[in-house]
Amino acid sequence: MIASDLDRTLIYSPGALQLSAEDDDPPHLISVEILDGRPNSFMTMAAARRLAELSRVGTFVPTTTRTMAQYHRVRFPGVSPMYAITSNGGNILVDGQPDENWHRSTASAIAACGATLAEVKQELRVRSQDDWAIKRRVGDDLFCYIVVDLQYLPDDFIESWTAWCAERDWRVSVQGRKIYAIPLPLSKERAMTAVARRLGAHRVVAAGDGALDAGFLSAADAGIRPPHGELAAVNWQHPTVRVAERVGVLAADDITDWLADQLGLGSD
């Protein structure tokens, strides 16, 4: 089983590509997501082909903090995942449809937290009333986040918001311009373990770049992360997790090649 985060691991927004104008051999990029009539996420053709190969010999399980609607916008060429984990583990999709039993069990665990989603959302609104907060969103009625203008984000906001959430069994993750508040029971590793059990998978390999990926990277038999993102920013290390060589969209080439090696396919 291959469990992989999507954004800034396999797919990249235009602002996250990190390509050099001096590159004599730029990669061939393909669009894998359209938003408002425009390409919103890309991957290299090499990574897309490799992912299709991986999906023929293993079970590829997208494992993302994206909501169900956001996940459904992504189209991988030649790949139709049977299982997907969305909403940071809050939903398990089977052939594109949510597993209602899983969703109910997750909602029950969240209900035991020290603050409800409504309370966290209200506190976040109070703390982010200035112009630097561009959008406020709720993800699948499980978590909330804001999109911010990083240039004007107050220096002490992340620290104070993290402390408030931690006292109430919630955690904070910063992913680009998005600042998430996630209840502790909502985790990718919990959902990944459940899917692996259903599949009877004897080995699980994983890839991810963010703080919310650390748990499932550690729980997998082996993992890989790019040299960018939240985990790279704090130099996060784990004995079974290696670091890809290249940054930006080219990291996906390194990641899919490594995954291929793990499945015995070898690299091109």
Secondary structure as UniProt FT lines:
FT   STRAND          2..4
FT   TURN            8..10
FT   STRAND          11..12
FT   HELIX           14..16
FT   TURN            21..22
FT   STRAND          29..35
FT   TURN            36..37
FT   STRAND          38..44
FT   HELIX           45..57
FT   STRAND          60..63
FT   HELIX           68..72
FT   TURN            77..78
FT   STRAND          83..86
FT   HELIX           87..89
FT   STRAND          91..94
FT   TURN            95..96
FT   STRAND          97..98
FT   HELIX           100..111
FT   HELIX           117..127
FT   TURN            131..132
FT   STRAND          133..139
FT   TURN            140..142
FT   STRAND          143..148
FT   HELIX           150..152
FT   TURN            155..156
FT   HELIX           157..166
FT   TURN            167..169
FT   STRAND          170..175
FT   TURN            176..177
FT   STRAND          178..183
FT   TURN            184..185
FT   HELIX           188..199
FT   STRAND          205..207
FT   HELIX           211..213
FT   HELIX           214..219
FT   STRAND          222..225
FT   HELIX           230..233
FT   TURN            234..235
FT   TURN            239..240
FT   STRAND          241..243
FT   HELIX           248..250
FT   HELIX           251..262
FT   TURN            263..264
//
